């Protein structure tokens, strides 16, 4: 009997393996290709829904309202007054001065308005009762801005309500011993509330603000306008600062030999080169 050639069997075996591999690859491609879309472009996102025509329109900005980020409040400037530079103020974060009359650029020097956060920089900030705080505020500010001998007369006290924030105001006049000076006037108002008892120390920032309106017999205090001003105060939180721009990929790398930046104010700095006599005992 003739035996099959081993070389022939090897060739048939190799051809069979190639055929099976070809069929397997074609099957795999057939299974994968139907799941691939005809177009390689990404599917666009669905369009945004149209605005609701029945949605209430946002309220228009209140005319004359000014935001004060440093004091955390906003207020409406009274008619006839303007916001002035407050960088030199000893107390408060906002200064209003009267608009000069036509024909002059000099505002009256015997009347002005201060506004700001009522904190412990003022003795009135230690008074948790708004009526007592307003009385102390007007008294202390009167002594600060009108340090002349005289007699207080015409004292008044009224409640305030700034959109639900409780408040109080105190007013009085000072007849100076020096009769050449016009009678001084001062109106002090406080709105807001103090932290509740038991509030953690880091959260005890008082949400109270003050208004001090100074005047004289020549330019008297408008008590009605002062009340309206104090009751226009609202808490204000400034928006967060914008994110810093991404680093420039083309910028040169930092110099490894550059001196370290100076630490900020209040940041402890370890001492590494103290003289021996100043070192603690071993």
Secondary structure, DSSP 8 states (H G I E B T S, - for coil): -----HHHHHHHHHHHHHHHHHHHHHHHHHHHHTTS-S--S-----------TTS-------TTEEEETTTTEEEE--TTEEEE--TT-SS-SEEEEE---TT-----TT-EEEEEE--TTSGGGG--SHHHHHHHHHHHHHHHH--S-EEEEEEEEEEEEETTEEEEEEEEEEEESSTTS--EEEEEEEEEE---TT--GGG---EEEEEEEEEESSS---HHHHHHHHHT-EE-------------TTS----TTS------TT-----SS--GGGS---
